Amino acid sequence: MAKPAAGPDAALSADLARVTEALEERYGRRKQQAYEDVIEALVQQILELGVPERSAKDAMKRLRDEFIDWNDMRVATVREIEDVLGVRYQKVREKAEDLRHLLADLYTAFRRMDIREALMGDGIETLRALPETSNIRRDFVDRALLLALSLKVFPCDEEQLRLLKFLGGCPKAWTLQQAQKRMEESLDIEGLDRLSRTLREHVQMYQEAGLDEPQIIAYGWDKPDPLGMDKAKKADKAEKPEKSEKPKTGKVDKPATAKVEKPKTAKTEKPKAEKPKVEKPKVEKAPAKPKAEKPKAEKPKAEKPKPAKVEKKPSTKK
């Protein structure tokens, strides 16, 4: 990394150098590699994420030997790429899928797999816009442009910037755009690449452990923290007063005394006083008055007059 420059950025450069060297104590320093094209740089970043440098380089060599060009690799199946990487390669299935998706997205954007001429014109803007419509990571694209085209950009995303602020590398009030601009002004290409790679490695480590918040460099490591941030945590714990525990005294067993049973006394039943029953005098009901029968008035029957019988006269006819 370049020496800190004099001027307003001198303090910033010193802080960035301190953070970079501390991260490299854990993740090692890698020699800056030159790439033939941007696609090679993108493929290499997928291969090396979370993998030792030597293993990633050997995997790239196997891919180059197996496939004629990037288009030949693009039309291969995930299983074929997986077989070339080898079953022992770390996260081999995930890596093979990421590689195939990368090449497919690049072909969709440029309709070709040799994009060197396209990057001489508007191709850089097309490439930098890919993360908005695909799974390609923005920091991967910027680092590929940095290493393949020597384009001075600081490869960083929001999570890596959060970590850089947590480690004391830059002011917490900076946005991502502000941080990238100031880094590009303060560091050379090698310094930008070293800081970017180590930030990415550390974020990947604690996120794989299921953590979202930034962690100190010594997290999950058996060595002291290079920035001394573990000492600050220990000091915080020491300052907190420990809860005073009451001295435990041995239990004093009381002598067991025999229970004195009270003599049971027979229950004396109180005689129940019988209340004399007071009989209420029965009130005799007065005999019911006989109903007076009304004399029935007999209506006189009207006798119909009987008609008088007419005696027939003897006929005079002879």
Helices and strands as residue ranges (DSSP letters): H 10-27, H 38-48, H 53-66, H 70-74, H 78-85, H 92-110, G 118-120, H 123-129, G 130-132, H 138-148, H 158-166, H 176-186, H 189-208, H 229-239
